[in-house]
């Protein structure tokens, strides 16, 4: 009902109160009612209705004020919400702009690197062309010098001949002094010939001096070009070293940040899992303690009920307790209860020790040696055994293939000369490929089993990768410096799909997936570790002493193959797993 309807109802009620006298038939007859009393009642009713109406209007005004205040507050909240949304949109816009700026800077850096690489290539080509031109110029200068030297020797010979002729002519002059008068003309001609010869000799000397000067200038030009070439080469090498250092620094920074983020994430996850495990273990201990107390109380109540029943039987039948009991019945019951408790406790201890021994035996790996094969390999690093293949990684020779039926035979060395320098430290089989870990260039190599001479290279994460394994639908790599385990997908070229923090105990040199557990060999501690994976967290399942001097291991079916190196003696042993 709104305010107008309420006003109408009040007006109607007022009209009924102020209406004619015939409408008041419901009241008693006039002789029994005082007129003044009736009018005073009407006035009181009118005042009451007027008061109610005023009160209603006042409440209505209050409600309207409250409604206006509410609308005002809603408007202010809407304005605040709009300003907050505006600020949020501005923050998103700034984030997108900064993200685009970072992406653009990365793209610009890659473009500048590519341009620098092209510029270095073109500059190298120009340097090679200049070197060829300088070599040609030097060769031409040498040839010209040889020709000028031959010409000088020829002129010297001619001058010697001419000098000889002059001497002969002077001798003839002494003989023909008597006929000087007659031969004056001949003497004059001879003088002219001598003068001409001397002029030619002087011109030849000037030509020789000019040739020497040209030779000197050519040698200076060659030395100047050689110094310019050395300067350009040193500048190019310095720029190349600076770009390489910049690239390595940026790559190291990105890898460090990535490892720090992954370590923080794994540390938080591990702390949460440890806290949950502690809480569950505490809860299990409390439940076990409560169950033990309940069991003891139950047995005590049973014994008490039996003793009570026995005493009741004695009391009803009038049987007297034998006199030879030196102790009272409660003391006897208490002593029996403690004896029973000690017996039960001893039995529980014996059962617990038996269960502990059984658990310890069944959580360890047990093996029996079957065969031992001497190997003609000096620097082995890793081992991998397949169903019909056996592979050993050697630091110097590379990847070696052996016959699983007769490993002592001469191994076959894969031709991987195009990969040098190549020093494998890990090997794995899986995905129709042979995988190897190269410590020389910190990379992962994939060799298809159909064509092992081919090799596809992928960069390895971390600074000291030490072990490689294939399993759980992908390739796994362990880094010894950070103790992180990296998981790759079906295509390692797409990068690392997951990073896992390993327990603090083991430092693994060889790993392999055996079922759902990851086995690892710590050659420093000479321990074999078995790690279980649960919801992305690796925990230690068991650890035990391993075979002395073991370098690597491989599990194939029910057999455990171990690569052992004792100085210059290298052996491959086969064990049967129990």
C-alpha positions as semicolon CSV with decimal commas, in nm:
position;residue;x (nm);y (nm);z (nm)
1;X;0,000;0,000;0,000
2;X;0,153;0,341;-0,104
3;X;0,117;0,683;0,061
4;X;-0,183;0,795;-0,151
5;X;-0,388;0,489;-0,055
6;X;-0,304;0,546;0,309
7;X;-0,414;0,912;0,282
8;X;-0,743;0,803;0,127
9;X;-0,805;0,554;0,407
10;X;-0,736;0,820;0,671
11;X;-0,968;1,072;0,499
12;X;-1,239;0,810;0,480
13;X;-1,200;0,737;0,850
14;X;-1,221;1,112;0,930
15;X;-1,539;1,141;0,722
16;X;-1,695;0,854;0,907
17;X;-1,610;1,016;1,240
18;X;-1,742;1,363;1,133
19;X;-2,053;1,226;0,954
20;X;-2,431;1,285;1,046
21;X;-2,583;1,162;1,365
22;X;-2,782;0,888;1,194
23;X;-2,462;0,708;1,109
24;X;-2,388;0,664;1,481
25;X;-2,663;0,413;1,541
26;X;-2,422;0,171;1,678
27;X;-2,396;0,369;1,997
28;X;-2,660;0,341;2,277
29;X;-2,967;0,563;2,280
30;X;-2,925;0,942;2,342
31;X;-3,095;0,934;2,678
32;X;-2,812;0,720;2,812
33;X;-2,520;0,911;2,645
34;X;-2,396;1,251;2,731
35;X;-2,364;1,480;2,426
36;X;-2,052;1,648;2,563
37;X;-1,891;1,311;2,616
38;X;-1,971;1,210;2,258
39;X;-1,830;1,532;2,110
40;X;-1,517;1,506;2,325
41;X;-1,465;1,150;2,202
42;X;-1,500;1,268;1,842
43;X;-1,252;1,549;1,906
44;X;-1,010;1,303;2,067
45;X;-1,049;1,066;1,773
46;X;-0,988;1,350;1,528
47;X;-0,679;1,461;1,720
48;X;-0,556;1,104;1,732
49;X;-0,604;1,063;1,358
50;X;-0,443;1,402;1,296
51;X;-0,149;1,301;1,516
52;X;-0,117;0,967;1,334
53;X;-0,132;1,142;0,999
54;X;0,136;1,393;1,104
55;X;0,346;1,111;1,243
56;X;0,308;0,921;0,918
57;X;0,405;1,226;0,714
58;X;0,705;1,283;0,941
59;X;0,809;0,918;0,900
60;X;0,758;0,949;0,526
61;X;0,981;1,258;0,517
62;X;1,242;1,076;0,724
63;X;1,227;0,779;0,488
64;X;1,262;1,011;0,190
65;X;1,564;1,177;0,353
66;X;1,714;0,836;0,420
67;X;1,642;0,732;0,061
68;X;1,808;1,048;-0,073
69;X;2,106;0,988;0,156
70;X;2,125;0,628;0,034
71;X;2,109;0,740;-0,329
72;X;2,378;0,999;-0,257
73;X;2,600;0,733;-0,096
74;X;2,533;0,499;-0,390
75;X;2,633;0,779;-0,629
76;X;2,954;0,843;-0,439
77;X;3,032;0,471;-0,434
78;X;2,963;0,453;-0,808
79;X;3,198;0,747;-0,860
80;X;3,465;0,574;-0,650
81;X;3,407;0,252;-0,842
82;X;3,443;0,440;-1,168
83;X;3,764;0,605;-1,052
84;X;3,900;0,268;-0,933
85;X;3,808;0,106;-1,267
86;X;3,971;0,398;-1,445
87;X;4,289;0,356;-1,239
88;X;4,279;-0,020;-1,305
89;X;4,247;0,040;-1,678
90;X;4,536;0,288;-1,661
91;X;4,748;0,032;-1,474
92;X;4,659;-0,233;-1,733
93;X;4,742;0,012;-2,013
94;X;5,079;0,095;-1,852
95;X;5,150;-0,276;-1,804
96;X;5,069;-0,350;-2,168
97;X;5,281;-0,055;-2,281
98;X;5,574;-0,165;-2,065
99;X;5,533;-0,523;-2,186
100;X;5,529;-0,404;-2,547
101;X;5,832;-0,187;-2,473
102;X;6,023;-0,486;-2,331
103;X;5,923;-0,705;-2,627
104;X;6,022;-0,425;-2,867
105;X;6,358;-0,384;-2,691
106;X;6,421;-0,758;-2,719
107;X;6,330;-0,749;-3,089
108;X;6,549;-0,439;-3,142
109;X;6,837;-0,611;-2,966
110;X;6,799;-0,922;-3,184
111;X;6,777;-0,700;-3,497
112;X;7,089;-0,507;-3,390
113;X;7,271;-0,835;-3,325
114;X;7,173;-0,962;-3,669
115;X;7,280;-0,633;-3,832
116;X;7,609;-0,644;-3,644
117;X;7,660;-1,002;-3,757
118;X;7,593;-0,904;-4,120
119;X;7,820;-0,598;-4,083
120;X;8,095;-0,813;-3,936
121;X;8,057;-1,061;-4,223
122;X;8,068;-0,787;-4,487
123;X;8,363;-0,619;-4,310
124;X;8,543;-0,952;-4,302
125;X;8,483;-0,995;-4,676
126;X;8,610;-0,640;-4,739
127;X;8,920;-0,714;-4,526
128;X;8,985;-1,032;-4,723
129;X;8,951;-0,838;-5,052
130;X;9,187;-0,566;-4,925
131;X;9,437;-0,832;-4,821
132;X;9,420;-0,986;-5,170
133;X;9,465;-0,641;-5,331
134;X;9,761;-0,564;-5,104
135;X;9,917;-0,900;-5,187
136;X;9,869;-0,832;-5,559
137;X;10,016;-0,480;-5,518
138;X;10,314;-0,619;-5,327
139;X;10,367;-0,884;-5,595
140;X;10,355;-0,621;-5,869
141;X;10,597;-0,400;-5,675
142;X;10,836;-0,694;-5,638
143;X;10,817;-0,767;-6,011
144;X;10,880;-0,398;-6,096
145;X;11,176;-0,391;-5,858
146;X;11,314;-0,704;-6,023
147;X;11,277;-0,544;-6,366
148;X;11,442;-0,221;-6,245
149;X;11,727;-0,420;-6,089
150;X;11,782;-0,608;-6,414
151;X;11,775;-0,277;-6,603
152;X;12,030;-0,126;-6,360
153;X;12,262;-0,425;-6,404
154;X;12,229;-0,389;-6,778
155;X;12,317;-0,016;-6,757
156;X;12,618;-0,093;-6,538
157;X;12,741;-0,346;-6,791
158;X;12,694;-0,094;-7,071
159;X;12,878;0,173;-6,868
160;X;13,162;-0,069;-6,801
161;X;13,186;-0,143;-7,170
162;X;13,180;0,227;-7,249
163;X;13,448;0,295;-6,986
164;X;13,659;0,026;-7,141
165;X;13,612;0,188;-7,476
166;X;13,718;0,525;-7,331
167;X;14,036;0,370;-7,192
168;X;14,108;0,216;-7,528
169;X;14,044;0,548;-7,695
170;X;14,280;0,728;-7,454
171;X;14,546;0,473;-7,539
172;X;14,488;0,539;-7,898
173;X;14,515;0,913;-7,823
174;X;14,872;0,868;-7,704
175;X;14,952;0,685;-8,020
176;X;14,790;0,940;-8,243
177;X;14,923;1,252;-8,069
178;X;15,170;1,284;-8,354
179;X;14,883;1,284;-8,596
180;X;14,687;1,527;-8,383
181;X;14,671;1,782;-8,648
182;X;14,547;1,534;-8,897
183;X;14,302;1,374;-8,665
184;X;14,172;1,687;-8,489
185;X;13,835;1,634;-8,627
186;X;13,839;1,273;-8,513
187;X;13,945;1,383;-8,161
188;X;13,664;1,637;-8,157
189;X;13,421;1,363;-8,250
190;X;13,566;1,138;-7,986
191;X;13,522;1,414;-7,724
192;X;13,163;1,458;-7,832
193;X;13,111;1,082;-7,802
194;X;13,266;1,082;-7,454
195;X;13,051;1,377;-7,344
196;X;12,745;1,206;-7,482
197;X;12,835;0,886;-7,297
198;X;12,887;1,076;-6,970
199;X;12,549;1,249;-7,016
200;X;12,383;0,915;-7,070
201;X;12,556;0,781;-6,759
202;X;12,433;1,077;-6,553
203;X;12,079;1,034;-6,686
204;X;12,094;0,666;-6,599
205;X;12,206;0,760;-6,247
206;X;11,913;1,003;-6,216
207;X;11,676;0,730;-6,340
208;X;11,819;0,489;-6,086
209;X;11,773;0,745;-5,802
210;X;11,412;0,802;-5,912
211;X;11,354;0,423;-5,918
212;X;11,501;0,393;-5,567
213;X;11,274;0,676;-5,447
214;X;10,968;0,508;-5,606
215;X;11,068;0,178;-5,447
216;X;11,099;0,346;-5,107
217;X;10,757;0,511;-5,144
218;X;10,600;0,179;-5,250
219;X;10,748;0,003;-4,945
220;X;10,619;0,281;-4,717
221;X;10,275;0,245;-4,879
222;X;10,281;-0,132;-4,820
223;X;10,380;-0,083;-4,453
224;X;10,105;0,177;-4,409
225;X;9,844;-0,059;-4,559
226;X;9,968;-0,344;-4,339
227;X;9,934;-0,126;-4,025
228;X;9,583;-0,022;-4,130
229;X;9,495;-0,387;-4,187
230;X;9,626;-0,485;-3,842
231;X;9,435;-0,197;-3,681
232;X;9,111;-0,297;-3,856
233;X;9,159;-0,659;-3,757
234;X;9,223;-0,566;-3,391
235;X;8,915;-0,339;-3,391
236;X;8,704;-0,619;-3,537
237;X;8,831;-0,868;-3,280
238;X;8,763;-0,622;-2,995
239;X;8,409;-0,555;-3,118
240;X;8,348;-0,927;-3,160
241;X;8,471;-0,994;-2,803
242;X;8,249;-0,714;-2,667
243;X;7,939;-0,846;-2,845
244;X;8,016;-1,200;-2,729
245;X;8,065;-1,082;-2,370
246;X;7,738;-0,885;-2,385
247;X;7,551;-1,187;-2,519
248;X;7,696;-1,420;-2,252
249;X;7,616;-1,170;-1,977
250;X;7,253;-1,133;-2,092
251;X;7,213;-1,509;-2,128
252;X;7,364;-1,571;-1,785
253;X;7,133;-1,307;-1,631
254;X;6,821;-1,462;-1,785
255;X;6,926;-1,812;-1,681
256;X;7,003;-1,697;-1,325
257;X;6,667;-1,520;-1,289
258;X;6,487;-1,822;-1,431
259;X;6,663;-2,058;-1,189
260;X;6,594;-1,824;-0,894
261;X;6,222;-1,812;-0,976
262;X;6,206;-2,190;-1,014
263;X;6,399;-2,239;-0,688
264;X;6,168;-2,002;-0,500
265;X;5,863;-2,179;-0,638
266;X;5,997;-2,524;-0,556
267;X;6,110;-2,409;-0,210
268;X;5,763;-2,276;-0,126
269;X;5,600;-2,589;-0,260
270;X;5,843;-2,809;-0,070
271;X;5,788;-2,619;0,257
272;X;5,414;-2,652;0,216
273;X;5,441;-3,025;0,144
274;X;5,677;-3,075;0,440
275;X;5,438;-2,889;0,669
276;X;5,147;-3,102;0,549
277;X;5,355;-3,418;0,590
278;X;5,454;-3,317;0,945
279;X;5,094;-3,246;1,034
280;X;4,980;-3,578;0,889
281;X;5,261;-3,764;1,069
282;X;5,173;-3,592;1,397
283;X;4,807;-3,674;1,347
284;X;4,895;-4,037;1,269
285;X;5,109;-4,057;1,583
286;X;4,828;-3,915;1,795
287;X;4,578;-4,158;1,642
288;X;4,815;-4,450;1,700
289;X;4,876;-4,338;2,059
290;X;4,502;-4,308;2,123
291;X;4,440;-4,650;1,971
292;X;4,713;-4,803;2,191
293;X;4,568;-4,639;2,503
294;X;4,221;-4,760;2,404
295;X;4,352;-5,113;2,352
296;X;4,527;-5,113;2,692
297;X;4,219;-4,974;2,868
298;X;4,001;-5,231;2,694
299;X;4,223;-5,517;2,810
300;X;4,235;-5,374;3,165
301;X;3,856;-5,347;3,173
302;X;3,825;-5,705;3,048
303;X;4,058;-5,828;3,321
304;X;3,873;-5,624;3,582
305;X;3,540;-5,764;3,466
306;X;3,678;-6,118;3,484
307;X;3,815;-6,064;3,835
308;X;3,484;-5,907;3,944
309;X;3,292;-6,201;3,801
310;X;3,524;-6,443;3,980
311;X;3,483;-6,260;4,310
312;X;3,106;-6,254;4,263
313;X;3,107;-6,631;4,208
314;X;3,315;-6,678;4,523
315;X;3,076;-6,458;4,721
316;X;2,756;-6,628;4,598
317;X;2,885;-6,981;4,648
318;X;3,044;-6,908;4,981
319;X;3,386;-7,013;4,863
320;X;3,663;-6,885;5,080
321;X;3,971;-6,748;4,915
322;X;4,272;-6,976;4,981
323;X;4,498;-6,869;5,262
324;X;4,820;-6,919;5,066
325;X;4,769;-6,584;4,892
326;X;5,010;-6,361;5,071
327;X;4,885;-6,057;4,882
328;X;4,545;-5,912;4,852
329;X;4,336;-5,976;4,546
330;X;4,369;-5,619;4,407
331;X;4,747;-5,646;4,436
332;X;4,743;-5,979;4,253
333;X;4,522;-5,831;3,981
334;X;4,746;-5,524;3,954
335;X;5,058;-5,740;3,930
336;X;4,897;-5,959;3,664
337;X;4,791;-5,650;3,475
338;X;5,148;-5,513;3,473
339;X;5,290;-5,852;3,371
340;X;5,043;-5,871;3,088
341;X;5,128;-5,513;2,987
342;X;5,501;-5,594;2,983
343;X;5,437;-5,908;2,779
344;X;5,221;-5,718;2,533
345;X;5,479;-5,436;2,512
346;X;5,762;-5,685;2,452
347;X;5,559;-5,856;2,183
348;X;5,489;-5,519;2,018
349;X;5,861;-5,430;2,029
350;X;5,955;-5,765;1,873
351;X;5,690;-5,725;1,603
352;X;5,802;-5,365;1,539
353;X;6,165;-5,469;1,503
354;X;6,062;-5,747;1,269
355;X;5,851;-5,510;1,060
356;X;6,135;-5,256;1,055
357;X;6,381;-5,521;0,933
358;X;6,132;-5,644;0,673
359;X;6,066;-5,288;0,553
360;X;6,438;-5,207;0,543
361;X;6,512;-5,519;0,341
362;X;6,232;-5,466;0,091
363;X;6,309;-5,094;0,040
364;X;6,670;-5,168;-0,062
365;X;6,796;-5,296;-0,397
366;X;6,967;-5,637;-0,389
367;X;7,178;-5,786;-0,664
368;X;7,405;-6,080;-0,743
369;X;7,707;-6,057;-0,975
370;X;7,679;-6,270;-1,289
371;X;7,957;-6,162;-1,525
372;X;8,252;-5,923;-1,559
373;X;8,395;-5,797;-1,889
374;X;8,728;-5,610;-1,932
375;X;8,708;-5,309;-2,165
376;X;8,971;-5,145;-2,386
377;X;8,853;-4,794;-2,296
378;X;9,063;-4,542;-2,105
379;X;8,831;-4,246;-2,027
380;X;8,468;-4,370;-1,998
381;X;8,206;-4,133;-1,855
382;X;7,856;-4,285;-1,897
383;X;7,673;-4,610;-1,977
384;X;7,340;-4,698;-2,140
385;X;7,207;-5,048;-2,214
386;X;6,910;-5,111;-2,444
387;X;6,728;-5,429;-2,540
388;X;6,974;-5,511;-2,819
389;X;7,236;-5,238;-2,781
390;X;7,505;-5,118;-2,541
391;X;7,648;-4,764;-2,549
392;X;7,940;-4,610;-2,361
393;X;8,034;-4,241;-2,368
394;X;8,408;-4,173;-2,371
395;X;8,563;-3,832;-2,299
396;X;8,823;-3,860;-2,576
397;X;8,676;-4,103;-2,832
398;X;8,312;-3,986;-2,820
399;X;8,026;-4,235;-2,847
400;X;8,108;-4,609;-2,856
401;X;7,881;-4,900;-2,953
402;X;7,947;-5,246;-2,801
403;X;7,799;-5,593;-2,842
404;X;7,581;-5,674;-2,535
405;X;7,659;-6,045;-2,575
406;X;8,034;-5,987;-2,583
407;X;8,124;-5,639;-2,452
408;X;8,497;-5,718;-2,445
409;X;8,514;-5,710;-2,826
410;X;8,657;-5,405;-2,999
411;X;8,399;-5,121;-2,979
412;X;8,264;-4,931;-3,279
413;X;8,329;-4,556;-3,268
414;X;8,059;-4,333;-3,417
415;X;8,186;-4,087;-3,676
416;X;8,099;-3,754;-3,512
417;X;8,402;-3,552;-3,624
418;X;8,184;-3,262;-3,743
419;X;8,070;-3,206;-3,382
420;X;8,418;-3,133;-3,243
421;X;8,493;-3,028;-2,977
422;X;8,275;-3,308;-2,837
423;X;8,316;-3,458;-2,486
424;X;8,007;-3,663;-2,386
425;X;7,929;-3,707;-2,014
426;X;7,577;-3,854;-2,035
427;X;7,384;-4,091;-2,261
428;X;7,020;-4,202;-2,280
429;X;6,792;-4,406;-2,509
430;X;6,433;-4,318;-2,592
431;X;6,199;-4,181;-2,854
432;X;6,368;-4,372;-3,143
433;X;6,686;-4,174;-3,074
434;X;7,015;-4,190;-2,890
435;X;7,069;-3,883;-2,667
436;X;7,406;-3,757;-2,547
437;X;7,517;-3,473;-2,322
438;X;7,816;-3,271;-2,451
439;X;8,015;-3,098;-2,174
440;X;8,248;-2,923;-2,420
441;X;7,977;-2,694;-2,561
442;X;7,703;-2,749;-2,293
443;X;7,447;-2,893;-2,532
444;X;7,217;-3,193;-2,584
445;X;7,256;-3,399;-2,902
446;X;6,992;-3,625;-3,056
447;X;7,111;-3,905;-3,286
448;X;6,828;-4,085;-3,476
449;X;6,870;-4,462;-3,449
450;X;6,813;-4,491;-3,824
451;X;7,108;-4,263;-3,901
452;X;7,342;-4,222;-3,604
453;X;7,583;-4,003;-3,802
454;X;7,326;-3,722;-3,794
455;X;7,307;-3,500;-3,487
456;X;7,053;-3,237;-3,383
457;X;7,181;-2,992;-3,123
458;X;6,982;-2,824;-2,843
459;X;7,118;-2,589;-2,574
460;X;7,141;-2,742;-2,226
461;X;7,014;-2,541;-1,927
462;X;7,232;-2,477;-1,626
463;X;7,607;-2,429;-1,597
464;X;7,720;-2,783;-1,505
465;X;7,488;-3,051;-1,655
466;X;7,610;-3,393;-1,542
467;X;7,347;-3,663;-1,612
468;X;7,083;-3,749;-1,870
469;X;6,782;-3,985;-1,866
470;X;6,479;-4,059;-2,082
471;X;6,147;-4,163;-1,933
472;X;5,806;-4,045;-1,814
473;X;5,725;-3,920;-2,170
474;X;6,027;-3,697;-2,206
475;X;6,394;-3,620;-2,159
476;X;6,538;-3,531;-1,814
477;X;6,863;-3,347;-1,735
478;X;7,033;-3,303;-1,395
479;X;7,254;-2,999;-1,321
480;X;7,515;-3,057;-1,049
481;X;7,577;-2,690;-0,964
482;X;7,214;-2,595;-0,888
483;X;7,089;-2,948;-0,802
484;X;6,791;-2,892;-1,031
485;X;6,623;-3,151;-1,252
486;X;6,496;-3,019;-1,586
487;X;6,220;-3,192;-1,785
488;X;6,186;-3,152;-2,162
489;X;5,888;-3,240;-2,380
490;X;5,881;-3,454;-2,691
491;X;6,070;-3,177;-2,872
492;X;6,363;-3,043;-2,664
493;X;6,391;-2,753;-2,907
494;X;6,079;-2,599;-2,751
495;X;6,269;-2,548;-2,423
496;X;6,231;-2,667;-2,065
497;X;5,878;-2,768;-1,963
498;X;5,941;-2,809;-1,591
499;X;6,206;-2,753;-1,323
500;X;6,222;-2,964;-1,005
501;X;6,424;-2,910;-0,687
502;X;6,607;-3,226;-0,582
503;X;6,665;-3,329;-0,218
504;X;6,972;-3,178;-0,054
505;X;7,153;-3,508;0,002
506;X;7,253;-3,661;-0,333
507;X;7,490;-3,516;-0,593
508;X;7,413;-3,731;-0,896
509;X;7,647;-3,828;-1,181
510;X;7,420;-4,085;-1,347
511;X;7,039;-4,112;-1,349
512;X;6,779;-4,348;-1,500
513;X;6,405;-4,398;-1,469
514;X;6,322;-4,747;-1,338
515;X;5,946;-4,783;-1,333
516;X;5,801;-4,483;-1,151
517;X;6,121;-4,420;-0,949
518;X;6,427;-4,219;-1,048
519;X;6,753;-4,399;-0,967
520;X;7,068;-4,190;-0,924
521;X;7,434;-4,268;-0,858
522;X;7,645;-4,039;-0,639
523;X;8,006;-4,130;-0,728
524;X;8,145;-3,898;-0,461
525;X;7,947;-4,051;-0,175
526;X;7,941;-4,396;-0,346
527;X;7,565;-4,423;-0,284
528;X;7,271;-4,541;-0,493
529;X;6,965;-4,320;-0,443
530;X;6,605;-4,401;-0,529
531;X;6,378;-4,097;-0,557
532;X;5,998;-4,106;-0,570
533;X;5,794;-3,839;-0,745
534;X;5,462;-3,733;-0,594
535;X;5,270;-3,433;-0,733
536;X;5,584;-3,277;-0,877
537;X;5,791;-3,322;-0,558
538;X;6,089;-3,560;-0,543
539;X;6,152;-3,733;-0,211
540;X;6,414;-3,988;-0,106
541;X;6,272;-4,339;-0,112
542;X;6,594;-4,518;-0,015
543;X;6,973;-4,484;-0,020
544;X;7,238;-4,753;0,010
545;X;7,605;-4,822;-0,044
546;X;7,686;-4,898;-0,407
547;X;7,958;-5,091;-0,586
548;X;8,304;-4,933;-0,526
549;X;8,468;-4,735;-0,811
550;X;8,139;-4,727;-1,008
551;X;8,118;-4,450;-1,271
552;X;7,774;-4,516;-1,418
553;X;7,495;-4,773;-1,420
554;X;7,206;-4,887;-1,639
555;X;6,907;-5,110;-1,562
556;X;6,764;-5,328;-1,839
557;X;6,493;-5,572;-1,739
558;X;6,615;-5,783;-1,446
559;X;6,980;-5,694;-1,498
560;X;7,192;-5,414;-1,352
561;X;7,494;-5,310;-1,563
562;X;7,771;-5,114;-1,388
563;X;8,068;-4,933;-1,545
564;X;8,373;-4,955;-1,313
565;X;8,707;-4,775;-1,350
566;X;9,007;-4,860;-1,129
567;X;9,298;-4,651;-1,254
568;X;9,379;-4,781;-1,604
569;X;9,157;-5,089;-1,559
570;X;8,804;-5,041;-1,692
571;X;8,545;-5,316;-1,650
572;X;8,178;-5,368;-1,721
573;X;7,991;-5,587;-1,471
574;X;7,646;-5,741;-1,502
575;X;7,433;-5,814;-1,192
576;X;7,098;-5,989;-1,156
577;X;6,843;-5,798;-0,950
578;X;6,665;-5,994;-0,678
